[in-house]
Amino acid sequence: MESIINQFKDIPTTCISDAMKGMNSLDPAIKPLQEEYKIAGRAYTVNLPANDNLAVLKAIKEAKPGDIVVIDAKGYMNNAIAGDFVVGMAQTMGLGGLVVDGVIRDSVDIKALRFPVFCRGTTVAASSKAGAGQTGVPISCGGAPVHPGDMIVGDADGVIVIPRASEQEVLQKALNKLAKDEERARSVLGNPDAVIRYIDRMLDAK
């Protein structure tokens, strides 16, 4: 049986959002460095103060292959939580991606790694390594609550968090929404008369 992680990876975040009635999506400013990136995996959480990234290294050591390291950097934009070397270590350890409520640097070299990073943008300044921060704790990332082990799904439209306790229910609702969307596209698009009938039904329903 296909793993639930792989099943979520095949579903657009838009369908998952519809299944969750718009809840638990990260701030839309957090986007993939490259549009084609798609992630799905268990959250390994990091809580960071501004300008300190030592806990990110700890998370890279502790997280399991395939995990998504989700970092609450409080939206701080002046200092990067990771550059190409740190991201390269995450890739070497087999992690599934990095989601950062903050910024990174060395963006061209990170893109060359083809390792999925979702963040608010880039900066030139590095962070210090004073040692503050925590791993494996509940956090808020981009305004959404994230607990260790929650399902994280991201694509070109953004990132969404599915609580572990409700992931089976959300998966089924999202699959149903995807099937309905595909059937609607098949029956309407490419046919002007079908487009008019569809629009009339929507207008008559109001």
C-alpha positions in Angstrom: 0.0 0.0 0.0 1.3 3.4 -0.9 2.5 5.4 2.1 0.4 8.3 3.3 3.4 10.6 2.7 3.5 9.6 -1.0 -0.2 10.0 -1.3 -0.1 13.5 0.0 2.8 14.4 -2.3 0.6 13.7 -5.3 -2.1 16.1 -4.1 -2.0 19.8 -4.8 -1.9 22.0 -1.7 -5.0 23.7 -3.0 -7.0 20.5 -2.7 -5.7 19.9 0.8 -6.5 23.4 1.8 -10.1 23.0 0.5 -10.3 19.7 2.5 -9.2 21.6 5.6 -11.6 24.6 4.9 -8.6 26.9 4.5 -7.0 26.2 7.9 -3.4 25.6 8.8 -1.7 27.1 5.7 1.5 29.0 6.3 1.9 32.7 5.5 1.8 32.9 1.7 5.1 34.8 1.7 6.8 31.5 2.5 7.4 30.0 -1.0 9.7 27.5 -2.7 13.0 28.8 -4.0 12.1 27.0 -7.3 8.5 26.7 -8.5 8.7 23.0 -9.2 9.6 21.9 -5.7 7.1 19.6 -4.0 7.5 18.3 -0.5 5.6 16.0 1.8 6.9 14.5 5.0 6.8 14.5 8.8 7.7 17.8 10.6 10.9 18.0 12.6 10.5 21.3 14.3 13.0 24.0 15.3 12.3 27.1 17.5 14.9 29.8 16.9 15.5 33.2 18.3 16.6 35.9 15.8 20.2 35.6 14.5 21.1 32.2 15.9 21.0 29.0 13.8 22.9 26.4 15.9 19.6 24.5 16.6 19.2 24.0 12.9 22.4 22.0 12.9 21.1 20.0 15.8 17.9 19.3 13.9 19.8 18.1 10.8 21.6 15.6 13.1 18.4 14.4 14.9 15.8 14.3 12.1 15.1 11.1 10.2 15.6 10.7 6.4 12.5 12.1 4.7 11.6 14.5 7.5 10.9 18.1 6.7 12.8 20.5 9.0 10.3 23.3 9.9 11.9 26.3 11.4 10.2 29.1 13.3 12.7 31.9 12.9 10.0 34.5 13.8 9.9 35.9 10.3 13.3 37.6 10.9 14.7 38.9 7.6 18.1 40.3 8.5 20.1 37.1 9.1 20.0 33.8 7.2 19.2 30.6 9.1 21.1 28.6 6.4 23.4 28.9 3.5 24.4 26.4 0.8 26.7 24.4 3.2 23.9 23.9 5.8 21.4 23.0 3.2 24.0 20.6 1.6 24.3 18.9 5.0 20.5 18.5 5.2 20.6 17.0 1.7 23.4 14.7 2.6 21.5 13.3 5.6 18.5 12.5 3.3 16.1 15.0 4.7 13.0 15.8 2.7 13.2 19.6 2.7 13.5 22.8 4.7 10.6 25.2 5.6 11.7 28.4 7.1 9.7 31.3 8.6 12.8 33.5 7.8 15.4 33.8 5.1 18.4 32.0 3.6 21.5 33.0 1.7 23.7 31.5 -1.1 20.4 31.1 -3.0 22.0 30.4 -6.4 24.2 27.6 -5.0 21.2 26.2 -3.0 19.1 26.1 -6.2 21.9 24.2 -7.8 21.6 21.5 -5.1 18.0 20.8 -6.2 17.0 20.4 -2.5 13.6 21.9 -1.7 13.8 25.0 0.5 10.7 27.1 1.3 11.4 30.5 2.9 10.5 34.2 2.9 13.4 35.2 0.8 17.2 35.8 0.9 19.7 38.0 2.6 23.5 38.3 2.7 24.2 38.2 6.4 24.9 34.9 8.3 23.5 34.0 11.8 25.5 33.5 14.9 25.8 30.2 16.7 25.2 31.2 20.3 23.3 28.0 21.0 19.8 29.2 21.8 16.8 27.5 20.3 15.0 24.2 20.7 14.3 21.2 18.5 11.4 18.8 18.5 8.9 21.1 20.2 5.6 22.6 19.2 6.1 25.8 17.2 4.2 28.4 15.1 5.6 28.7 11.6 4.2 31.3 9.3 1.2 31.7 11.6 0.3 28.0 11.6 0.7 25.6 14.6 3.2 22.8 13.9 3.8 19.8 16.2 6.6 17.3 15.7 5.3 14.5 13.4 2.6 16.6 11.7 2.3 16.2 7.9 3.9 19.0 5.9 3.0 19.4 2.3 4.3 22.2 0.1 4.3 23.2 -3.6 4.4 26.3 -5.8 1.3 27.7 -4.0 2.6 27.4 -0.5 2.9 25.1 2.5 0.2 23.5 4.6 0.2 21.6 7.9 -2.0 18.6 8.5 -2.2 17.5 12.2 -1.3 13.9 12.6 -4.5 13.0 14.4 -6.6 14.1 11.4 -4.4 13.2 8.4 -6.4 10.2 7.3 -9.6 12.1 7.2 -7.9 15.1 5.4 -6.3 12.7 2.9 -9.7 11.2 1.9 -11.3 14.6 1.6 -8.5 15.9 -0.4 -8.5 12.9 -2.8 -12.3 13.3 -3.2 -11.8 17.1 -4.0 -9.1 16.3 -6.5 -11.3 13.7 -8.3 -14.2 16.2 -8.4 -11.9 18.9 -9.8 -10.6 16.6 -12.5 -14.1 15.5 -13.5 -15.3 19.1 -13.7 -12.3 20.0 -15.9 -13.0 17.1 -18.2 -16.7 17.9 -18.5 -16.5 21.7 -18.9 -13.2 22.9 -20.3 -12.8 23.0 -24.1 -16.6 23.2 -24.6 -18.0 26.7 -24.7 -21.6 25.5 -24.2 -20.5 23.5 -21.1 -18.8 26.6 -19.8 -22.0 28.6 -20.1 -24.1 25.9 -18.4 -21.6 25.7 -15.6 -21.6 29.4 -15.0 -25.4 29.6 -15.2 -25.6 26.8 -12.5 -23.2 28.8 -10.2 -25.2 32.0 -10.7 -28.6 30.3 -10.2 -27.3 28.8 -6.9 -26.9 32.2 -5.4 
